């Protein structure tokens, strides 16, 4: 079975530009979460989507947005990029229900560099 | 919100020795505690997890212990091998919450 896939692998943008990152969850998983991992730190939660609805949002500005599609894949969009947005962006999928907790499996991430 | 602290930040051990990484959490409602291994250039890989209804869980050379009263949990790796070298993260989450709260990571180096 394929794990979580993310694209692109690497991305270089300049300040002020916009970026879209993509994620496909494990087959059968309906929940996708996005995390930002700055070098040397643990992942920080950005969004969770379950059944195409936003279920949670972390402490990130409105420049960050996301959506989930009927096939449960997801996109993360970041507008007006800042140098501080440079990070590894991770997608995690899980079987989580609206009220339960289950394992989260991470993809390889997208390395975003903002110049 | 939850706050997870992790120690040590770096750990070097000789091949064959044991390694222990410790984490504390602040939210007594947290009830699921996964551990992730992250190799260079890769995403975190779930290696073991424990729920609050058990005190210990073991999978071959890896074990995790949980002390709910003290709000801390630990990862134990026995008979370490060079391929165990990586950054390890602990995390915590409570039922109904949306996000994992991660520790700051431990860079484990196993010296051949």
Interface residues (C-beta under 8 A of the other chain):
Chain A: X4 X6 X33 X35 X40 X41 X42 X43 X44 X45 X48 X55 X56 X58 X88 X90 X92 X99 X100 X101 X103 X104 X105 X106 X107 X108 X109
Chain B: X4 X6 X31 X32 X34 X36 X42 X43 X44 X45 X46 X49 X89 X91 X93 X94 X95 X96 X97 X98 X99 X100 X101 X102 X103 X104 X105
